[in-house]
């Protein structure tokens, strides 16, 4: 649980640093993605496009690896 909280705070801080002021909804969606899938902005798993979070190819591979996909 502690790792998840640290990652959510890190993602929020980095998102504000890279993209400036973000809406409450955008930060809430980021927190949800982080909590569900352990996605990291720093690792390149997420990017913000037109105000919406986009899971990159690296993020999709990360999710697949966490779920045990091997093919």
C-alpha positions as CSV (number, residue, x, y, z in Angstrom):
1,X,0.0,0.0,0.0
2,X,2.8,2.4,0.8
3,X,4.4,2.0,-2.6
4,X,1.1,2.8,-4.3
5,X,0.8,6.1,-2.3
6,X,4.4,7.1,-3.1
7,X,3.8,6.4,-6.8
8,X,0.5,8.4,-6.8
9,X,2.2,11.4,-5.2
10,X,5.2,11.1,-7.5
11,X,3.0,10.9,-10.6
12,X,0.9,13.9,-9.5
13,X,4.0,16.0,-8.8
14,X,5.6,15.1,-12.1
15,X,2.4,15.7,-14.1
16,X,2.1,19.2,-12.6
17,X,5.8,19.8,-13.4
18,X,5.5,18.7,-17.0
19,X,2.0,19.9,-17.9
20,X,1.3,22.7,-15.5
21,X,-1.9,23.2,-13.6
22,X,-4.2,20.2,-14.1
23,X,-7.9,19.9,-13.2
24,X,-9.1,17.9,-10.2
25,X,-10.7,15.4,-12.6
26,X,-7.4,14.9,-14.5
27,X,-5.5,14.3,-11.2
28,X,-8.2,11.9,-10.0
29,X,-8.1,9.9,-13.2
30,X,-4.3,9.8,-12.9
31,X,-4.6,8.5,-9.3
32,X,-7.1,5.9,-10.5
33,X,-4.8,4.6,-13.2
34,X,-1.9,4.6,-10.8
35,X,-3.8,2.6,-8.1
36,X,-5.2,0.1,-10.5
37,X,-2.2,-0.6,-12.8
38,X,0.9,0.8,-11.0
39,X,1.5,3.0,-14.0
40,X,4.3,5.6,-13.8
41,X,4.8,8.8,-15.7
42,X,8.5,8.8,-15.1
43,X,8.8,5.3,-16.6
44,X,6.9,6.4,-19.7
45,X,3.7,4.5,-19.1
46,X,1.4,7.5,-19.3
47,X,1.3,10.7,-21.2
48,X,-1.3,13.5,-21.4
49,X,-2.9,14.2,-24.8
50,X,-5.6,16.8,-25.2
51,X,-6.4,16.7,-21.5
52,X,-6.8,12.8,-21.4
53,X,-4.4,10.2,-20.1
54,X,-3.0,8.0,-22.8
55,X,-1.4,4.7,-21.8
56,X,1.7,4.2,-24.0
57,X,3.0,1.0,-25.4
58,X,5.4,0.8,-22.5
59,X,2.4,1.1,-20.2
60,X,0.5,-1.6,-21.9
61,X,3.5,-4.0,-21.8
62,X,3.8,-3.2,-18.1
63,X,0.2,-4.1,-17.4
64,X,0.5,-7.3,-19.4
65,X,3.6,-8.3,-17.5
66,X,1.9,-7.6,-14.1
67,X,-1.0,-9.8,-15.2
68,X,1.3,-12.7,-16.3
69,X,0.8,-12.5,-20.0
70,X,3.6,-14.2,-21.9
71,X,2.6,-14.3,-25.5
